[in-house]
């Protein structure tokens, strides 16, 4: 999936954040293409080793 495609999905889903991870070995410098995503979905970040977050889910009902 292209960075721009992932950004469109995140925007459509009204996500809070998009982390781009698991890059093709052919992509030597992912940061050079980050703007392709941030132009569409500004809160896009590149994954990096040991990057972590906690997800919280709302209970329904």
Biopython code that builds the backbone (N, CA, C, O; Angstrom):
import numpy as np
from Bio.PDB.StructureBuilder import StructureBuilder

atoms = [
    (1, "UNK", "N", (0.847, -1.170, 0.000)),
    (1, "UNK", "CA", (0.000, 0.000, 0.000)),
    (1, "UNK", "C", (0.898, 1.241, 0.000)),
    (1, "UNK", "O", (1.907, 1.291, 0.705)),
    (2, "UNK", "N", (0.528, 2.211, -0.778)),
    (2, "UNK", "CA", (1.263, 3.481, -0.807)),
    (2, "UNK", "C", (0.974, 4.297, 0.449)),
    (2, "UNK", "O", (-0.077, 4.139, 1.069)),
    (3, "UNK", "N", (1.903, 5.164, 0.820)),
    (3, "UNK", "CA", (1.684, 6.046, 1.969)),
    (3, "UNK", "C", (0.405, 6.859, 1.777)),
    (3, "UNK", "O", (-0.370, 7.031, 2.717)),
    (4, "UNK", "N", (0.189, 7.353, 0.576)),
    (4, "UNK", "CA", (-0.993, 8.175, 0.304)),
    (4, "UNK", "C", (-2.281, 7.359, 0.463)),
    (4, "UNK", "O", (-3.289, 7.887, 0.933)),
    (5, "UNK", "N", (-2.259, 6.097, 0.082)),
    (5, "UNK", "CA", (-3.442, 5.243, 0.240)),
    (5, "UNK", "C", (-3.762, 5.018, 1.714)),
    (5, "UNK", "O", (-4.923, 5.077, 2.121)),
    (6, "UNK", "N", (-2.737, 4.764, 2.500)),
    (6, "UNK", "CA", (-2.936, 4.580, 3.938)),
    (6, "UNK", "C", (-3.486, 5.860, 4.568)),
    (6, "UNK", "O", (-4.350, 5.805, 5.444)),
    (7, "UNK", "N", (-2.987, 7.001, 4.123)),
    (7, "UNK", "CA", (-3.456, 8.286, 4.652)),
    (7, "UNK", "C", (-4.915, 8.527, 4.301)),
    (7, "UNK", "O", (-5.674, 9.037, 5.125)),
    (8, "UNK", "N", (-5.310, 8.170, 3.100)),
    (8, "UNK", "CA", (-6.720, 8.329, 2.716)),
    (8, "UNK", "C", (-7.619, 7.453, 3.590)),
    (8, "UNK", "O", (-8.692, 7.888, 4.008)),
    (9, "UNK", "N", (-7.186, 6.227, 3.865)),
    (9, "UNK", "CA", (-7.968, 5.347, 4.729)),
    (9, "UNK", "C", (-8.079, 5.915, 6.141)),
    (9, "UNK", "O", (-9.152, 5.880, 6.744)),
    (10, "UNK", "N", (-6.980, 6.436, 6.666)),
    (10, "UNK", "CA", (-6.995, 7.026, 8.008)),
    (10, "UNK", "C", (-7.926, 8.239, 8.052)),
    (10, "UNK", "O", (-8.673, 8.420, 9.014)),
    (11, "UNK", "N", (-7.878, 9.050, 7.027)),
    (11, "UNK", "CA", (-8.755, 10.222, 6.964)),
    (11, "UNK", "C", (-10.219, 9.797, 6.895)),
    (11, "UNK", "O", (-11.057, 10.341, 7.615)),
    (12, "UNK", "N", (-10.531, 8.835, 6.040)),
    (12, "UNK", "CA", (-11.894, 8.337, 5.892)),
    (12, "UNK", "C", (-12.404, 7.732, 7.202)),
    (12, "UNK", "O", (-13.576, 7.888, 7.543)),
    (13, "UNK", "N", (-11.532, 7.047, 7.930)),
    (13, "UNK", "CA", (-11.902, 6.404, 9.189)),
    (13, "UNK", "C", (-11.957, 7.383, 10.358)),
    (13, "UNK", "O", (-12.361, 7.020, 11.463)),
    (14, "UNK", "N", (-11.547, 8.627, 10.106)),
    (14, "UNK", "CA", (-11.476, 9.642, 11.151)),
    (14, "UNK", "C", (-10.585, 9.183, 12.307)),
    (14, "UNK", "O", (-10.909, 9.369, 13.480)),
    (15, "UNK", "N", (-9.463, 8.583, 11.940)),
    (15, "UNK", "CA", (-8.487, 8.109, 12.923)),
    (15, "UNK", "C", (-7.816, 9.300, 13.602)),
    (15, "UNK", "O", (-7.785, 10.405, 13.061)),
    (16, "UNK", "N", (-7.289, 9.056, 14.777)),
    (16, "UNK", "CA", (-6.552, 10.113, 15.473)),
    (16, "UNK", "C", (-5.105, 10.177, 15.004)),
    (16, "UNK", "O", (-4.503, 11.250, 14.963)),
    (17, "UNK", "N", (-4.552, 9.020, 14.650)),
    (17, "UNK", "CA", (-3.144, 8.935, 14.287)),
    (17, "UNK", "C", (-2.958, 7.817, 13.276)),
    (17, "UNK", "O", (-3.704, 6.838, 13.274)),
    (18, "UNK", "N", (-1.961, 7.967, 12.419)),
    (18, "UNK", "CA", (-1.573, 6.918, 11.473)),
    (18, "UNK", "C", (-0.094, 6.653, 11.649)),
    (18, "UNK", "O", (0.730, 7.561, 11.538)),
    (19, "UNK", "N", (0.236, 5.403, 11.923)),
    (19, "UNK", "CA", (1.635, 4.984, 11.985)),
    (19, "UNK", "C", (1.928, 4.159, 10.744)),
    (19, "UNK", "O", (1.241, 3.173, 10.473)),
    (20, "UNK", "N", (2.918, 4.546, 10.008)),
    (20, "UNK", "CA", (3.356, 3.787, 8.838)),
    (20, "UNK", "C", (4.493, 2.870, 9.268)),
    (20, "UNK", "O", (5.508, 3.329, 9.792)),
    (21, "UNK", "N", (4.316, 1.575, 9.044)),
    (21, "UNK", "CA", (5.298, 0.572, 9.490)),
    (21, "UNK", "C", (5.490, -0.489, 8.415)),
    (21, "UNK", "O", (4.779, -0.494, 7.409)),
    (22, "UNK", "N", (6.418, -1.359, 8.618)),
    (22, "UNK", "CA", (6.677, -2.512, 7.741)),
    (22, "UNK", "C", (6.913, -2.084, 6.296)),
    (22, "UNK", "O", (6.127, -2.396, 5.401)),
    (23, "UNK", "N", (8.001, -1.372, 6.093)),
    (23, "UNK", "CA", (8.334, -0.845, 4.778)),
    (23, "UNK", "C", (8.990, -1.919, 3.904)),
    (23, "UNK", "O", (9.665, -2.820, 4.401)),
    (24, "UNK", "N", (8.777, -1.801, 2.618)),
    (24, "UNK", "CA", (9.426, -2.686, 1.655)),
    (24, "UNK", "C", (10.941, -2.494, 1.736)),
    (24, "UNK", "O", (11.409, -1.373, 1.937)),
    (25, "UNK", "N", (11.703, -3.558, 1.583)),
    (25, "UNK", "CA", (13.171, -3.406, 1.555)),
    (25, "UNK", "C", (13.635, -2.475, 0.426)),
    (25, "UNK", "O", (14.728, -1.912, 0.490)),
    (26, "UNK", "N", (12.804, -2.322, -0.595)),
    (26, "UNK", "CA", (13.158, -1.432, -1.702)),
    (26, "UNK", "C", (13.060, 0.046, -1.309)),
    (26, "UNK", "O", (13.596, 0.914, -1.998)),
    (27, "UNK", "N", (12.378, 0.322, -0.208)),
    (27, "UNK", "CA", (12.200, 1.705, 0.246)),
    (27, "UNK", "C", (13.299, 2.013, 1.267)),
    (27, "UNK", "O", (13.166, 1.714, 2.453)),
    (28, "UNK", "N", (14.374, 2.611, 0.785)),
    (28, "UNK", "CA", (15.550, 2.852, 1.627)),
    (28, "UNK", "C", (15.354, 3.986, 2.632)),
    (28, "UNK", "O", (15.852, 3.903, 3.755)),
    (29, "UNK", "N", (14.645, 5.036, 2.251)),
    (29, "UNK", "CA", (14.460, 6.204, 3.102)),
    (29, "UNK", "C", (12.983, 6.570, 3.194)),
    (29, "UNK", "O", (12.532, 7.463, 2.478)),
    (30, "UNK", "N", (12.215, 5.900, 4.062)),
    (30, "UNK", "CA", (10.780, 6.176, 4.166)),
    (30, "UNK", "C", (10.463, 7.647, 4.467)),
    (30, "UNK", "O", (9.446, 8.164, 4.004)),
    (31, "UNK", "N", (11.309, 8.312, 5.224)),
    (31, "UNK", "CA", (11.057, 9.709, 5.595)),
    (31, "UNK", "C", (10.966, 10.620, 4.373)),
    (31, "UNK", "O", (10.306, 11.658, 4.419)),
    (32, "UNK", "N", (11.624, 10.237, 3.289)),
    (32, "UNK", "CA", (11.581, 11.049, 2.077)),
    (32, "UNK", "C", (10.183, 11.077, 1.455)),
    (32, "UNK", "O", (9.877, 11.959, 0.653)),
    (33, "UNK", "N", (9.339, 10.114, 1.824)),
    (33, "UNK", "CA", (8.006, 9.999, 1.241)),
    (33, "UNK", "C", (6.891, 10.309, 2.238)),
    (33, "UNK", "O", (5.711, 10.205, 1.905)),
    (34, "UNK", "N", (7.262, 10.686, 3.447)),
    (34, "UNK", "CA", (6.281, 10.943, 4.492)),
    (34, "UNK", "C", (5.291, 12.040, 4.091)),
    (34, "UNK", "O", (4.105, 11.947, 4.410)),
    (35, "UNK", "N", (5.757, 13.055, 3.411)),
    (35, "UNK", "CA", (4.871, 14.156, 3.028)),
    (35, "UNK", "C", (3.734, 13.695, 2.115)),
    (35, "UNK", "O", (2.680, 14.329, 2.072)),
    (36, "UNK", "N", (3.941, 12.590, 1.380)),
    (36, "UNK", "CA", (2.860, 12.039, 0.557)),
    (36, "UNK", "C", (1.654, 11.692, 1.423)),
    (36, "UNK", "O", (0.512, 11.781, 0.971)),
    (37, "UNK", "N", (1.906, 11.300, 2.653)),
    (37, "UNK", "CA", (0.826, 10.968, 3.577)),
    (37, "UNK", "C", (0.370, 12.182, 4.372)),
    (37, "UNK", "O", (-0.832, 12.393, 4.532)),
    (38, "UNK", "N", (1.301, 12.982, 4.870)),
    (38, "UNK", "CA", (0.920, 14.104, 5.725)),
    (38, "UNK", "C", (0.138, 15.183, 4.975)),
    (38, "UNK", "O", (-0.612, 15.943, 5.587)),
    (39, "UNK", "N", (0.309, 15.251, 3.671)),
    (39, "UNK", "CA", (-0.505, 16.182, 2.880)),
    (39, "UNK", "C", (-1.982, 15.791, 2.936)),
    (39, "UNK", "O", (-2.857, 16.650, 2.820)),
    (40, "UNK", "N", (-2.255, 14.520, 3.109)),
    (40, "UNK", "CA", (-3.624, 14.005, 3.149)),
    (40, "UNK", "C", (-4.116, 13.859, 4.585)),
    (40, "UNK", "O", (-5.241, 14.239, 4.909)),
    (41, "UNK", "N", (-3.265, 13.307, 5.435)),
    (41, "UNK", "CA", (-3.605, 13.067, 6.845)),
    (41, "UNK", "C", (-2.435, 13.573, 7.696)),
    (41, "UNK", "O", (-1.450, 12.858, 7.882)),
    (42, "UNK", "N", (-2.538, 14.795, 8.211)),
    (42, "UNK", "CA", (-1.400, 15.432, 8.875)),
    (42, "UNK", "C", (-0.803, 14.656, 10.060)),
    (42, "UNK", "O", (0.404, 14.736, 10.287)),
    (43, "UNK", "N", (-1.602, 13.925, 10.803)),
    (43, "UNK", "CA", (-1.089, 13.241, 11.991)),
    (43, "UNK", "C", (-0.566, 11.849, 11.636)),
    (43, "UNK", "O", (-0.976, 10.849, 12.225)),
    (44, "UNK", "N", (0.340, 11.805, 10.669)),
    (44, "UNK", "CA", (0.967, 10.569, 10.212)),
    (44, "UNK", "C", (2.387, 10.523, 10.735)),
    (44, "UNK", "O", (3.128, 11.502, 10.647)),
    (45, "UNK", "N", (2.759, 9.379, 11.278)),
    (45, "UNK", "CA", (4.092, 9.192, 11.848)),
    (45, "UNK", "C", (4.736, 7.950, 11.247)),
    (45, "UNK", "O", (4.043, 7.012, 10.853)),
    (46, "UNK", "N", (6.052, 7.949, 11.178)),
    (46, "UNK", "CA", (6.774, 6.761, 10.758)),
    (46, "UNK", "C", (7.036, 5.887, 11.978)),
    (46, "UNK", "O", (7.442, 6.371, 13.035)),
    (47, "UNK", "N", (6.800, 4.604, 11.811)),
    (47, "UNK", "CA", (7.123, 3.674, 12.885)),
    (47, "UNK", "C", (8.630, 3.599, 13.071)),
    (47, "UNK", "O", (9.398, 3.809, 12.132)),
    (48, "UNK", "N", (9.031, 3.303, 14.271)),
    (48, "UNK", "CA", (10.456, 3.152, 14.556)),
    (48, "UNK", "C", (10.600, 2.089, 15.633)),
    (48, "UNK", "O", (9.644, 1.766, 16.338)),
    (49, "UNK", "N", (11.775, 1.565, 15.745)),
    (49, "UNK", "CA", (12.020, 0.505, 16.708)),
    (49, "UNK", "C", (11.648, 0.957, 18.121)),
    (49, "UNK", "O", (12.022, 2.047, 18.555)),
    (50, "UNK", "N", (10.922, 0.121, 18.816)),
    (50, "UNK", "CA", (10.477, 0.318, 20.200)),
    (50, "UNK", "C", (9.442, 1.435, 20.378)),
    (50, "UNK", "O", (9.181, 1.856, 21.505)),
    (51, "UNK", "N", (8.864, 1.908, 19.304)),
    (51, "UNK", "CA", (7.792, 2.908, 19.396)),
    (51, "UNK", "C", (6.565, 2.204, 19.969)),
    (51, "UNK", "O", (6.185, 1.132, 19.499)),
    (52, "UNK", "N", (5.956, 2.800, 20.970)),
    (52, "UNK", "CA", (4.810, 2.172, 21.618)),
    (52, "UNK", "C", (3.737, 3.207, 21.923)),
    (52, "UNK", "O", (4.007, 4.406, 22.001)),
    (53, "UNK", "N", (2.514, 2.714, 22.093)),
    (53, "UNK", "CA", (1.397, 3.525, 22.538)),
    (53, "UNK", "C", (0.430, 2.587, 23.232)),
    (53, "UNK", "O", (0.588, 1.367, 23.190)),
    (54, "UNK", "N", (-0.561, 3.161, 23.863)),
    (54, "UNK", "CA", (-1.620, 2.383, 24.484)),
    (54, "UNK", "C", (-2.930, 2.739, 23.793)),
    (54, "UNK", "O", (-3.231, 3.914, 23.581)),
    (55, "UNK", "N", (-3.695, 1.728, 23.449)),
    (55, "UNK", "CA", (-4.984, 1.948, 22.822)),
    (55, "UNK", "C", (-6.081, 1.829, 23.870)),
    (55, "UNK", "O", (-6.080, 0.901, 24.679)),
    (56, "UNK", "N", (-6.993, 2.752, 23.850)),
    (56, "UNK", "CA", (-8.141, 2.727, 24.759)),
    (56, "UNK", "C", (-9.396, 2.586, 23.925)),
    (56, "UNK", "O", (-9.572, 3.302, 22.939)),
    (57, "UNK", "N", (-10.261, 1.678, 24.305)),
    (57, "UNK", "CA", (-11.506, 1.443, 23.607)),
    (57, "UNK", "C", (-12.682, 1.827, 24.494)),
    (57, "UNK", "O", (-12.717, 1.512, 25.684)),
    (58, "UNK", "N", (-13.627, 2.504, 23.894)),
    (58, "UNK", "CA", (-14.837, 2.888, 24.626)),
    (58, "UNK", "C", (-15.748, 1.685, 24.733)),
    (58, "UNK", "O", (-15.924, 0.935, 23.773)),
    (59, "UNK", "N", (-16.325, 1.508, 25.905)),
    (59, "UNK", "CA", (-17.301, 0.434, 26.067)),
    (59, "UNK", "C", (-18.633, 0.909, 25.550)),
    (59, "UNK", "O", (-19.052, 2.030, 25.834)),
    (60, "UNK", "N", (-19.301, 0.065, 24.793)),
    (60, "UNK", "CA", (-20.628, 0.399, 24.288)),
    (60, "UNK", "C", (-21.674, -0.084, 25.264)),
    (60, "UNK", "O", (-21.542, -1.153, 25.861)),
    (61, "UNK", "N", (-22.733, 0.727, 25.426)),
    (61, "UNK", "CA", (-23.876, 0.302, 26.248)),
    (61, "UNK", "C", (-23.776, 0.605, 27.637)),
    (61, "UNK", "O", (-24.684, 0.288, 28.405)),
]
sb = StructureBuilder()
sb.init_structure("model")
sb.init_model(0)
sb.init_chain("A")
sb.init_seg("    ")
for serial, (resi, resn, name, xyz) in enumerate(atoms, 1):
    if name == "N":
        sb.init_residue(resn, " ", resi, " ")
    sb.init_atom(name, np.array(xyz, "f"), 0.0, 1.0, " ", f" {name:<3s}", serial, name[0])
structure = sb.get_structure()
